[in-house]
Amino acid sequence: MNTQDLIVVMKTAQLGNISAAAAQLDMQVATASAAIKRVEKLLGFQLFVRSTRSLRLSKQGETYLPICEQALALLADGKKQVLDNDNEIDGELRLTAPSDFGRNILLPWLDELLDEYPKLALKLILNDHNLDFYRDGVDIALRYGAPEDSSFYGFKICDVPLLLCASTEYLEKQGTPKDHEDLSEHQGLFFLIRGSKFDTWKLTKNEQTYKVVLKGRRTSNDADVVKRWCAQGAGISLRSAIDVADQLEQGVVQSILNDYRVECKPLWLICPSKQMINPSVRVLRDKLRMYCQALVEKAERYK
């Protein structure tokens, strides 16, 4: 029986709510629910009585939970004794990340991490497609979007706003769009995602959502290319706040239509199993959260 599943059971019993337990354990609700079902299947009885609005321990659950708590305490004590002798930040981090993000933003943060921890090694794979953890030999992945597989574990780094951006030169020549309808008169710069051109943008204003299909002559599967086109005045692009923060500060590009909102993209650090989350991964997680949030706040100040 998976001890992490038992921890989910204990936390759910403590809080009386699966969603609250999932939030405290930094996992998705679906992952927590699946953990409880696995334990109940192995035991052969239900631990909780569920209704549409409440959740409480069953009679069997009331008997089993104290025993489970004692077992987890013994396991935690044994783990602590081992980790007390082996809690260094060392070993190899095998990380995959989006190519443009990794090359232009992540790399100096990783260099700083390696300088801080001389016993830590790094294997970095930059790719704009989701790699297979086992086939491609990676332990952790920095990805936009929550884990799709409920068996994966992850840490949400931050929500990343998307901004409509163009260079000052472009706006001076072509004019600045005043509303979503004006975008049809402008050149879009598009990113190719799994072979499909991302040329339909959803903009929300006053709780009304508009789908805008842009025209444009430039499309690339490399986000760095789209960023360069935008800075050179070739058109309007939809950029992540993390990616564009420094260019906004430097005045290379401007954020437009700021009274519209574009859906945020959540950035996650994902592992294929709980066992892969070690002190090195946690240190990386904390650094990513600190620096990414700082860039999001910078973009907000300068947009």
Secondary structure, DSSP 8 states (H G I E B T S, - for coil): --HHHHHHHHHHHHHT-HHHHHHHTTS-HHHHHHHHHHHHHHHTS-SEEE-SS-EEE-HHHHHHHHHHHHHHHHHHHHHHHHHHTS--S-EEEEEEE-HHHIIIIIHHHHHHHHHH-TTEEEEEEE-SS---TTTTT-SEEEEES--SSTT-EEEEEEEE-EEEEEEHHHHHHH----SGGGGGGSEEEEEEETTEE--EEEEEETTEEEEEE-EEEEEES-HHHHHHHHHTTS-EEEEEHHHHHHHHHHTSEEEE-TTSB---EEEEEEESSGGG--HHHHHHHHHHHHHHHHHHHHHHHH-
